[in-house]
Amino acid sequence: MIERGVRFVHLVHSTWDHHSDLNQRLAEHCQMTDGPSAALIRDLKQRGLLDETLVVWVGEFGRTPMGEVRRGVTAGKEGRDHHPNAFSGWLAGGGVKGGYVHGGTDDFGFDVVADPMHVHDLQATILHLLGIDHLRLTYRHSGRDYRLTDVAGNVVREILA
């Protein structure tokens, strides 16, 4: 699709919402996605398209590093709950530094301890990499300014190539 000029391709693996049986389910779903994700990067690079194609790989939410109690019910056997304090994803190609790691958590993956990046910053950076100034997307509605980055966000230049 990219070779034929399609500008945006959105792929979804919809079963990442693991709250239980993590050891089995996460291994199965990583096996389904790791190889194809690596093959995508290799194919784009081989065809000379990686420099102009931004690949964004993220999940729907951060995850606690351990099973927790939620509303009086455990998250399940070998499970984790949603966790807004630490989140991971990766970017490749399209103007980002290869092999660069931005940010870090404590040893448990519970709290961010280095170079935090708010989701608004991630969104502003992705838009910048796509050639869009997120500040110019501001519009006024009912007396309030709105934009994709919720009138916040800064481009994180450290990750740019």
C-alpha positions as CSV (number, residue, x, y, z in Angstrom):
1,M,0.0,0.0,0.0
2,I,2.8,2.4,0.9
3,E,4.6,1.6,-2.4
4,R,1.4,2.6,-4.2
5,G,1.2,6.0,-2.5
6,V,-1.3,5.3,0.3
7,R,-0.4,8.0,2.9
8,F,-1.8,6.5,6.0
9,V,-2.0,2.8,6.9
10,H,-3.5,1.9,10.3
11,L,-3.0,-1.7,11.5
12,V,-4.7,-2.9,14.7
13,H,-4.3,-6.0,16.8
14,S,-7.3,-5.8,19.0
15,T,-6.7,-8.3,21.8
16,W,-4.1,-6.6,24.0
17,D,-6.4,-5.9,26.9
18,H,-4.9,-8.6,29.1
19,H,-6.2,-8.5,32.7
20,S,-5.6,-12.2,33.4
21,D,-3.6,-15.2,32.3
22,L,-0.9,-12.9,31.2
23,N,1.9,-15.5,30.9
24,Q,0.0,-17.4,28.2
25,R,-2.0,-14.6,26.5
26,L,0.8,-12.1,26.2
27,A,3.2,-14.7,24.8
28,E,0.6,-15.7,22.2
29,H,-0.1,-12.1,21.1
30,C,3.6,-11.1,21.1
31,Q,4.2,-14.1,18.8
32,M,1.5,-12.9,16.5
33,T,2.8,-9.3,16.3
34,D,6.6,-9.3,16.8
35,G,7.6,-11.1,13.6
36,P,5.2,-9.1,11.3
37,S,6.3,-5.8,13.0
38,A,10.0,-6.6,12.4
39,A,9.2,-7.7,8.8
40,L,7.4,-4.4,8.2
41,I,10.5,-2.5,9.3
42,R,12.9,-4.7,7.2
43,D,10.6,-4.4,4.1
44,L,10.4,-0.7,4.4
45,K,14.1,-0.4,4.8
46,Q,14.9,-2.8,1.9
47,R,12.6,-0.8,-0.4
48,G,14.1,2.6,0.6
49,L,10.8,3.7,2.2
50,L,11.7,3.7,5.9
51,D,13.2,7.2,5.9
52,E,9.9,8.6,4.6
53,T,7.5,6.3,6.5
54,L,6.8,6.8,10.2
55,V,5.9,3.6,12.0
56,V,4.1,4.1,15.4
57,W,3.6,1.1,17.6
58,V,1.7,1.7,20.8
59,G,-0.9,-0.1,23.0
60,E,-4.1,1.3,24.4
61,F,-2.8,2.0,27.8
62,G,0.1,1.5,30.2
63,R,0.0,-1.6,32.4
64,T,0.8,-2.1,36.0
65,P,3.9,-4.2,36.6
66,M,2.0,-6.5,38.9
67,G,-1.6,-7.8,39.4
68,E,-3.6,-5.4,41.5
69,V,-7.0,-5.1,43.2
70,R,-9.5,-3.0,41.3
71,R,-12.9,-2.2,42.8
72,G,-12.4,-5.0,45.3
73,V,-11.7,-7.7,42.6
74,T,-8.2,-8.9,41.8
75,A,-7.1,-8.2,38.2
76,G,-6.9,-12.0,37.7
77,K,-4.4,-14.8,37.7
78,E,-1.2,-13.5,36.3
79,G,-2.9,-10.2,35.4
80,R,-2.3,-6.5,35.3
81,D,-4.5,-3.5,35.4
82,H,-4.6,-0.2,33.4
83,H,-1.8,2.1,34.5
84,P,-1.7,5.8,33.5
85,N,1.7,6.5,35.1
86,A,4.0,4.7,32.8
87,F,3.5,3.8,29.1
88,S,5.7,2.4,26.4
89,G,5.7,2.3,22.7
90,W,8.1,2.7,19.8
91,L,8.6,4.8,16.7
92,A,10.7,3.9,13.6
93,G,11.7,5.6,10.4
94,G,10.0,8.8,9.3
95,G,12.5,11.1,10.9
96,V,13.1,9.5,14.3
97,K,16.5,8.5,15.7
98,G,17.1,4.8,15.2
99,G,18.0,2.9,18.4
100,Y,17.2,5.9,20.7
101,V,15.4,5.3,24.0
102,H,13.6,8.2,25.5
103,G,12.5,8.0,29.1
104,G,12.7,5.3,31.7
105,T,10.9,3.8,34.7
106,D,11.9,2.6,38.1
107,D,12.9,-1.0,38.4
108,F,9.3,-2.1,38.7
109,G,7.9,-0.1,35.7
110,F,5.6,1.7,38.1
111,D,6.8,5.3,37.9
112,V,8.6,7.4,35.3
113,V,12.0,8.4,36.6
114,A,13.7,9.8,33.5
115,D,12.6,12.1,30.7
116,P,8.8,11.8,31.0
117,M,6.8,12.4,27.8
118,H,3.1,13.3,28.2
119,V,0.8,11.8,25.6
120,H,0.2,15.3,24.3
121,D,3.9,15.6,23.7
122,L,3.9,12.3,21.8
123,Q,1.0,13.4,19.7
124,A,2.6,16.8,19.0
125,T,5.8,15.0,18.0
126,I,4.0,12.5,15.7
127,L,2.2,15.4,14.0
128,H,5.5,17.2,13.5
129,L,7.0,14.1,11.9
130,L,4.1,14.1,9.6
131,G,4.7,17.7,8.6
132,I,1.8,19.1,10.6
133,D,2.2,22.0,13.1
134,H,-0.1,21.0,16.0
135,L,-0.3,24.6,17.1
136,R,-2.0,25.5,13.8
137,L,-4.8,22.9,14.4
138,T,-6.3,25.1,17.1
139,Y,-10.0,26.0,16.7
140,R,-12.4,27.7,19.0
141,H,-15.7,26.2,20.0
142,S,-18.1,27.3,22.7
143,G,-15.5,29.8,24.0
144,R,-12.7,27.2,24.4
145,D,-9.7,26.4,22.3
146,Y,-9.4,22.8,21.0
147,R,-6.8,20.8,19.1
148,L,-5.6,17.2,18.8
149,T,-3.0,17.9,21.6
150,D,-5.7,19.5,23.8
151,V,-4.0,22.9,23.7
152,A,-0.9,21.3,25.3
153,G,2.0,19.3,24.1
154,N,5.5,20.1,22.9
155,V,7.5,18.4,20.1
156,V,10.2,16.2,21.8
157,R,13.2,17.1,19.6
158,E,15.5,14.6,21.3
159,I,13.9,11.8,19.4
160,L,14.2,13.5,16.0
161,A,16.9,12.3,13.6
